[in-house]
């Protein structure tokens, strides 16, 4: 049987879980082992979020470079 690929959480999901971990760590109610485990998971999530942001930045740069001659205009939503 083929293994299913693990779903990669969105940036927002990653950030939400990281915020939850920070809250649990700040509560002070965890044992040392639990706190270290939470901290380790937080580091993994922070790195994952950083990678997601770098990927998004690369995508934006690619899009901007595809038509470097195009004039950029400011967004004004009051025209609607």
N, C-alpha and C positions, 0 to 999 in steps of 0.2 A: 504494500500500500504506500502511496506517495504521501509525504508529509505536507500539510498545509503551511503556507508561508505565514509567519506571524504578521498581523496587521501593525503597521507603523502608525503610532498615534500622531494626530495633527499637532501643529505647533501649539494651538490653544489647549489641547488636551495635555500636552507635555507641561506647559506653563501652569495649568490648573493643578496637576499632580505635584509639581514642584512647590507651589504655594501651600498645598496641604501638608507636605513634608515639613516645610518651614514652620507651619503652625504647630505641628506635633512636637517638633524640636524645641520651639519657644515655650511650650506649655510646661516643660520641665518634669513631666510625669513619666518619662521613659527611663528604663534601666540603661546602664552604660552600653550593654550589648545591643539593645533596641535602638538607642541613639546612634551608635556607629553604623548599624544596618541602614537606618533611615538616611544618615549622612551619605553613605556609599550610594544609595539609590538616588539621592539628590544630585550627587556629582554626575552620575550617569545621565540623568535627565537634563542637567545643565549643559553637558557636552552635546547631547542630542539636539537640544534647542539651538545651540550655537551653530551646529552643522546645518540645521534647517534654515536659519537666518542667512548663513553664507550661501546656501543653495539659492535662496530667493534673491539675494543680491546679485548673484551671477546671472540669473534669469533676467533680471531687470537690465543689467548691463548688456546682455545679448540683444534684448528687445530695443534698447536705445541705439545700439550700434548697427542694427539691421537697416535703419534708415537715418543715418547721421545727418542728412541734409534736410530732414523734415523739421519744420518750425514748431517749437513747443509753445503752447498757449496755456494761459492760466485757466483753471477751472472755476467757473462762476455758476453756481446752481440756482441763482435768482432768475435766470433766463427762462426757466420752466414755468 
